[in-house]
Amino acid sequence: MCLASAFIAPAESAPLSDDEARIQLGRRLFYDADLSGDGSMSCASCHEQRHAFADGMPTHAGITDDAGVRNVPSLGNVGGLKTLTWLDQHITSLEQQVSTPVFGHGPVEMGMPDWTTLLHRVSADACYQKLFARAFKNENGRIDAHTVPEALAAFERTLISQNSLWDQAQKKQARLPDDAQRGATLFFGQAHCASCHSGSLFTDQSFHSINAAHPARVRTPSLRNVGVTAPYLHDGSAPTLSAALQAHTYSPALSPMDEQALEAFLQTLTDPSFLHNPALALPPEGCPL
């Protein structure tokens, strides 16, 4: 197994439950570069925790250096989403989504040639054998094209972000700065942002066109942790929040002061505890079983 970075020494811990074994298995798979064709790229290569599991680049080239065509979306709260790609509406489950980056060719991302190669690599690892046996008892520890995506999805569903300053203010545990409060009033009022960026995830999970220059209907992204996920839009063409706001020409025009207030509000959606939660980071080298 080739995890994506340096390791931390394992610590003593309580025995894993079956559910926790599935999550820890998915976590190791998420950070394992052996899931790519040449062993150089893991899921975490594009989905970095410090960027709320986005990557801070307009697009991300794959192992063959094919140029990316879409901005890497944040995986924060991805378990609550029913649509998982910018334009493709038929992918509606995390398990189904796994094949796109791992095996896809338009463009090549992780460049794994086929399931046979991937399963051979995973099955050869002693720790994976133990974790699959614990996590999938009803399947007799089977390592196949169903259990690998299920494990990855189990970990991805733990990527929950709900402790931003905005969340704390909603629970009366903190107070927004005045400029951010003014931005919130605009966001939910005359700026009409919440007509698409609605609900607790700040997305209606629908598809919209934001201006005449980009007529394609694109999925509304969640705005949670938006302050750490630049650049923006489906193609990464907006380097700043200001540029992203200005790209929404179908929305009401904003004065410079209104724009600054909205940006101040959007910054309050950042959840530092999510960005630094060790349970979501690169796992220890030692096997947890």
ZIKA-V439674 format. One record per residue. N is the residue number from 1. RES is the residue in one letter. OMEGA is omega in whole degrees, 0 to 359 (none if undefined). BURIAL is # if it has 9 or more other ideal C-beta (glycine too) atoms within 8 Angstrom, else .. D_FIRST is the distance of its C-alpha to the first C-alpha in Angstrom with 2 decimals. Layout:
# ZIKA-V439674
n=N res=RES omega=OMEGA burial=BURIAL d_first=D_FIRST
n=N res=RES omega=OMEGA burial=BURIAL d_first=D_FIRST
This chain:
# ZIKA-V439674
n=1 res=M omega=181 burial=. d_first=0.00
n=2 res=C omega=178 burial=. d_first=3.81
n=3 res=L omega=197 burial=# d_first=6.31
n=4 res=A omega=185 burial=# d_first=9.75
n=5 res=S omega=179 burial=. d_first=11.75
n=6 res=A omega=185 burial=. d_first=12.82
n=7 res=F omega=174 burial=. d_first=12.37
n=8 res=I omega=180 burial=. d_first=15.28
n=9 res=A omega=181 burial=. d_first=16.08
n=10 res=P omega=178 burial=. d_first=15.96
n=11 res=A omega=176 burial=. d_first=19.45
n=12 res=E omega=180 burial=. d_first=21.37
n=13 res=S omega=178 burial=. d_first=21.84
n=14 res=A omega=178 burial=. d_first=23.70
n=15 res=P omega=182 burial=. d_first=22.27
n=16 res=L omega=168 burial=# d_first=20.69
n=17 res=S omega=180 burial=. d_first=22.96
n=18 res=D omega=180 burial=# d_first=21.89
n=19 res=D omega=180 burial=. d_first=22.13
n=20 res=E omega=176 burial=. d_first=20.22
n=21 res=A omega=179 burial=# d_first=17.41
n=22 res=R omega=179 burial=# d_first=17.32
n=23 res=I omega=181 burial=# d_first=17.38
n=24 res=Q omega=174 burial=# d_first=14.61
n=25 res=L omega=179 burial=# d_first=12.42
n=26 res=G omega=178 burial=# d_first=13.54
n=27 res=R omega=179 burial=# d_first=12.97
n=28 res=R omega=178 burial=# d_first=9.23
n=29 res=L omega=181 burial=# d_first=9.25
n=30 res=F omega=183 burial=# d_first=11.79
n=31 res=Y omega=186 burial=# d_first=9.99
n=32 res=D omega=181 burial=# d_first=6.72
n=33 res=A omega=177 burial=# d_first=7.82
n=34 res=D omega=174 burial=# d_first=6.25
n=35 res=L omega=175 burial=# d_first=9.19
n=36 res=S omega=186 burial=# d_first=11.50
n=37 res=G omega=183 burial=# d_first=13.21
n=38 res=D omega=178 burial=. d_first=12.59
n=39 res=G omega=184 burial=. d_first=9.25
n=40 res=S omega=188 burial=. d_first=11.63
n=41 res=M omega=174 burial=# d_first=12.37
n=42 res=S omega=172 burial=# d_first=11.31
n=43 res=C omega=182 burial=# d_first=14.09
n=44 res=A omega=176 burial=# d_first=14.70
n=45 res=S omega=178 burial=# d_first=15.53
n=46 res=C omega=184 burial=# d_first=18.71
n=47 res=H omega=185 burial=# d_first=19.13
n=48 res=E omega=184 burial=# d_first=19.49
n=49 res=Q omega=183 burial=# d_first=20.80
n=50 res=R omega=176 burial=. d_first=23.59
n=51 res=H omega=182 burial=# d_first=24.93
n=52 res=A omega=180 burial=# d_first=24.91
n=53 res=F omega=160 burial=# d_first=21.79
n=54 res=A omega=182 burial=# d_first=23.60
n=55 res=D omega=175 burial=# d_first=23.11
n=56 res=G omega=179 burial=# d_first=26.58
n=57 res=M omega=178 burial=. d_first=27.08
n=58 res=P omega=174 burial=. d_first=29.54
n=59 res=T omega=184 burial=# d_first=26.93
n=60 res=H omega=177 burial=# d_first=23.41
n=61 res=A omega=178 burial=. d_first=22.81
n=62 res=G omega=186 burial=# d_first=19.95
n=63 res=I omega=178 burial=# d_first=17.88
n=64 res=T omega=182 burial=. d_first=21.14
n=65 res=D omega=170 burial=. d_first=23.15
n=66 res=D omega=180 burial=. d_first=25.17
n=67 res=A omega=174 burial=. d_first=27.05
n=68 res=G omega=180 burial=# d_first=26.25
n=69 res=V omega=181 burial=. d_first=29.22
n=70 res=R omega=173 burial=# d_first=28.70
n=71 res=N omega=180 burial=# d_first=28.16
n=72 res=V omega=181 burial=# d_first=24.92
n=73 res=P omega=172 burial=. d_first=26.25
n=74 res=S omega=175 burial=# d_first=25.55
n=75 res=L omega=177 burial=# d_first=23.67
n=76 res=G omega=179 burial=# d_first=25.96
n=77 res=N omega=184 burial=# d_first=27.53
n=78 res=V omega=177 burial=# d_first=25.97
n=79 res=G omega=179 burial=# d_first=26.36
n=80 res=G omega=182 burial=. d_first=30.09
n=81 res=L omega=177 burial=# d_first=30.29
n=82 res=K omega=174 burial=. d_first=31.62
n=83 res=T omega=195 burial=# d_first=31.13
n=84 res=L omega=177 burial=# d_first=27.80
n=85 res=T omega=185 burial=# d_first=28.49
n=86 res=W omega=188 burial=# d_first=31.26
n=87 res=L omega=187 burial=# d_first=33.27
n=88 res=D omega=187 burial=. d_first=31.85
n=89 res=Q omega=185 burial=. d_first=33.52
n=90 res=H omega=176 burial=. d_first=32.28
n=91 res=I omega=189 burial=# d_first=28.72
n=92 res=T omega=177 burial=. d_first=29.43
n=93 res=S omega=178 burial=. d_first=26.39
n=94 res=L omega=179 burial=# d_first=22.94
n=95 res=E omega=180 burial=# d_first=21.60
n=96 res=Q omega=184 burial=# d_first=23.56
n=97 res=Q omega=186 burial=# d_first=22.49
n=98 res=V omega=186 burial=# d_first=18.77
n=99 res=S omega=185 burial=# d_first=19.70
n=100 res=T omega=179 burial=# d_first=21.62
n=101 res=P omega=186 burial=# d_first=19.06
n=102 res=V omega=187 burial=# d_first=16.31
n=103 res=F omega=189 burial=# d_first=18.80
n=104 res=G omega=181 burial=# d_first=21.97
n=105 res=H omega=183 burial=. d_first=24.12
n=106 res=G omega=4 burial=. d_first=26.77
n=107 res=P omega=172 burial=# d_first=25.32
n=108 res=V omega=174 burial=# d_first=21.87
n=109 res=E omega=181 burial=# d_first=19.35
n=110 res=M omega=168 burial=# d_first=15.67
n=111 res=G omega=175 burial=# d_first=16.99
n=112 res=M omega=187 burial=# d_first=14.98
n=113 res=P omega=184 burial=. d_first=17.62
n=114 res=D omega=180 burial=. d_first=17.69
n=115 res=W omega=181 burial=. d_first=16.44
n=116 res=T omega=180 burial=. d_first=16.29
n=117 res=T omega=181 burial=# d_first=13.61
n=118 res=L omega=184 burial=# d_first=11.46
n=119 res=L omega=176 burial=# d_first=12.17
n=120 res=H omega=180 burial=. d_first=11.54
n=121 res=R omega=183 burial=# d_first=7.88
n=122 res=V omega=184 burial=# d_first=7.63
n=123 res=S omega=181 burial=# d_first=10.21
n=124 res=A omega=184 burial=. d_first=8.77
n=125 res=D omega=185 burial=# d_first=6.51
n=126 res=A omega=179 burial=. d_first=9.40
n=127 res=C omega=177 burial=# d_first=9.05
n=128 res=Y omega=179 burial=# d_first=8.98
n=129 res=Q omega=180 burial=# d_first=11.87
n=130 res=K omega=183 burial=# d_first=13.73
n=131 res=L omega=177 burial=# d_first=13.47
n=132 res=F omega=179 burial=# d_first=14.60
n=133 res=A omega=179 burial=# d_first=17.29
n=134 res=R omega=187 burial=# d_first=18.56
n=135 res=A omega=185 burial=# d_first=18.35
n=136 res=F omega=180 burial=# d_first=19.89
n=137 res=K omega=182 burial=# d_first=22.38
n=138 res=N omega=178 burial=. d_first=24.96
n=139 res=E omega=181 burial=. d_first=22.75
n=140 res=N omega=177 burial=. d_first=21.92
n=141 res=G omega=184 burial=# d_first=18.24
n=142 res=R omega=175 burial=# d_first=18.10
n=143 res=I omega=184 burial=# d_first=14.99
n=144 res=D omega=185 burial=. d_first=16.84
n=145 res=A omega=174 burial=. d_first=18.10
n=146 res=H omega=185 burial=# d_first=19.88
n=147 res=T omega=177 burial=# d_first=17.62
n=148 res=V omega=176 burial=# d_first=14.65
n=149 res=P omega=179 burial=# d_first=17.27
n=150 res=E omega=179 burial=# d_first=19.02
n=151 res=A omega=178 burial=# d_first=16.17
n=152 res=L omega=180 burial=# d_first=15.64
n=153 res=A omega=179 burial=# d_first=19.43
n=154 res=A omega=177 burial=# d_first=19.77
n=155 res=F omega=183 burial=# d_first=17.95
n=156 res=E omega=178 burial=# d_first=19.86
n=157 res=R omega=175 burial=# d_first=23.05
n=158 res=T omega=182 burial=# d_first=22.68
n=159 res=L omega=187 burial=# d_first=23.05
n=160 res=I omega=180 burial=# d_first=26.73
n=161 res=S omega=182 burial=# d_first=28.99
n=162 res=Q omega=181 burial=. d_first=32.54
n=163 res=N omega=176 burial=. d_first=33.63
n=164 res=S omega=174 burial=# d_first=35.05
n=165 res=L omega=177 burial=# d_first=38.48
n=166 res=W omega=179 burial=# d_first=39.85
n=167 res=D omega=180 burial=# d_first=38.56
n=168 res=Q omega=178 burial=# d_first=40.04
n=169 res=A omega=178 burial=# d_first=43.30
n=170 res=Q omega=179 burial=. d_first=43.47
n=171 res=K omega=179 burial=. d_first=43.33
n=172 res=K omega=178 burial=. d_first=45.97
n=173 res=Q omega=179 burial=. d_first=43.61
n=174 res=A omega=180 burial=. d_first=43.93
n=175 res=R omega=177 burial=. d_first=46.16
n=176 res=L omega=170 burial=# d_first=45.32
n=177 res=P omega=185 burial=. d_first=46.89
n=178 res=D omega=182 burial=. d_first=50.04
n=179 res=D omega=178 burial=# d_first=48.69
n=180 res=A omega=177 burial=# d_first=45.68
n=181 res=Q omega=176 burial=# d_first=48.06
n=182 res=R omega=177 burial=# d_first=50.20
n=183 res=G omega=178 burial=# d_first=47.16
n=184 res=A omega=178 burial=# d_first=46.31
n=185 res=T omega=176 burial=. d_first=49.89
n=186 res=L omega=184 burial=# d_first=49.59
n=187 res=F omega=183 burial=# d_first=46.23
n=188 res=F omega=183 burial=. d_first=47.62
n=189 res=G omega=193 burial=. d_first=51.07
n=190 res=Q omega=177 burial=. d_first=52.68
n=191 res=A omega=175 burial=# d_first=49.55
n=192 res=H omega=180 burial=. d_first=48.44
n=193 res=C omega=185 burial=# d_first=44.71
n=194 res=A omega=175 burial=# d_first=44.25
n=195 res=S omega=175 burial=. d_first=45.64
n=196 res=C omega=181 burial=# d_first=42.14
n=197 res=H omega=190 burial=# d_first=39.99
n=198 res=S omega=175 burial=. d_first=41.09
n=199 res=G omega=184 burial=. d_first=39.99
n=200 res=S omega=178 burial=. d_first=37.60
n=201 res=L omega=181 burial=# d_first=34.81
n=202 res=F omega=172 burial=# d_first=37.33
n=203 res=T omega=174 burial=# d_first=36.87
n=204 res=D omega=179 burial=# d_first=38.97
n=205 res=Q omega=177 burial=# d_first=36.04
n=206 res=S omega=185 burial=. d_first=38.53
n=207 res=F omega=185 burial=# d_first=38.87
n=208 res=H omega=168 burial=. d_first=41.45
n=209 res=S omega=184 burial=# d_first=42.74
n=210 res=I omega=177 burial=# d_first=43.32
n=211 res=N omega=184 burial=# d_first=45.60
n=212 res=A omega=180 burial=. d_first=47.46
n=213 res=A omega=178 burial=. d_first=45.30
n=214 res=H omega=187 burial=# d_first=42.24
n=215 res=P omega=181 burial=. d_first=43.81
n=216 res=A omega=177 burial=. d_first=40.60
n=217 res=R omega=187 burial=. d_first=40.07
n=218 res=V omega=180 burial=# d_first=36.84
n=219 res=R omega=175 burial=# d_first=35.16
n=220 res=T omega=179 burial=# d_first=36.31
n=221 res=P omega=170 burial=. d_first=33.35
n=222 res=S omega=177 burial=# d_first=33.16
n=223 res=L omega=176 burial=# d_first=34.62
n=224 res=R omega=182 burial=# d_first=32.80
n=225 res=N omega=183 burial=# d_first=31.25
n=226 res=V omega=180 burial=# d_first=32.89
n=227 res=G omega=181 burial=# d_first=33.77
n=228 res=V omega=185 burial=# d_first=30.18
n=229 res=T omega=176 burial=# d_first=29.22
n=230 res=A omega=358 burial=# d_first=31.49
n=231 res=P omega=193 burial=# d_first=32.14
n=232 res=Y omega=183 burial=# d_first=33.58
n=233 res=L omega=188 burial=# d_first=34.66
n=234 res=H omega=180 burial=# d_first=32.73
n=235 res=D omega=179 burial=# d_first=32.78
n=236 res=G omega=187 burial=# d_first=32.27
n=237 res=S omega=180 burial=. d_first=35.81
n=238 res=A omega=186 burial=# d_first=37.08
n=239 res=P omega=184 burial=. d_first=35.88
n=240 res=T omega=174 burial=# d_first=37.56
n=241 res=L omega=179 burial=# d_first=38.76
n=242 res=S omega=180 burial=. d_first=42.26
n=243 res=A omega=179 burial=# d_first=41.40
n=244 res=A omega=178 burial=# d_first=39.76
n=245 res=L omega=182 burial=# d_first=42.88
n=246 res=Q omega=178 burial=# d_first=45.15
n=247 res=A omega=181 burial=# d_first=43.33
n=248 res=H omega=186 burial=# d_first=44.50
n=249 res=T omega=175 burial=# d_first=47.95
n=250 res=Y omega=179 burial=. d_first=48.72
n=251 res=S omega=179 burial=. d_first=48.64
n=252 res=P omega=179 burial=. d_first=51.61
n=253 res=A omega=181 burial=. d_first=52.11
n=254 res=L omega=171 burial=# d_first=51.24
n=255 res=S omega=177 burial=. d_first=53.15
n=256 res=P omega=180 burial=. d_first=51.29
n=257 res=M omega=177 burial=. d_first=51.85
n=258 res=D omega=179 burial=# d_first=50.55
n=259 res=E omega=179 burial=# d_first=47.43
n=260 res=Q omega=179 burial=# d_first=46.83
n=261 res=A omega=177 burial=# d_first=47.36
n=262 res=L omega=178 burial=# d_first=44.91
n=263 res=E omega=178 burial=# d_first=42.25
n=264 res=A omega=177 burial=# d_first=42.98
n=265 res=F omega=183 burial=# d_first=42.50
n=266 res=L omega=178 burial=# d_first=39.22
n=267 res=Q omega=180 burial=# d_first=37.85
n=268 res=T omega=178 burial=# d_first=38.57
n=269 res=L omega=178 burial=# d_first=35.95
n=270 res=T omega=182 burial=# d_first=33.14
n=271 res=D omega=183 burial=# d_first=31.39
n=272 res=P omega=181 burial=. d_first=30.15
n=273 res=S omega=177 burial=. d_first=28.70
n=274 res=F omega=182 burial=# d_first=26.38
n=275 res=L omega=185 burial=# d_first=25.27
n=276 res=H omega=181 burial=. d_first=24.48
n=277 res=N omega=183 burial=# d_first=23.44
n=278 res=P omega=180 burial=. d_first=20.65
n=279 res=A omega=181 burial=. d_first=19.72
n=280 res=L omega=186 burial=# d_first=18.64
n=281 res=A omega=176 burial=. d_first=16.80
n=282 res=L omega=184 burial=# d_first=13.28
n=283 res=P omega=175 burial=# d_first=12.30
n=284 res=P omega=181 burial=# d_first=12.41
n=285 res=E omega=183 burial=. d_first=9.65
n=286 res=G omega=179 burial=. d_first=11.33
n=287 res=C omega=181 burial=. d_first=11.12
n=288 res=P omega=177 burial=# d_first=14.33
n=289 res=L omega=none burial=. d_first=15.52
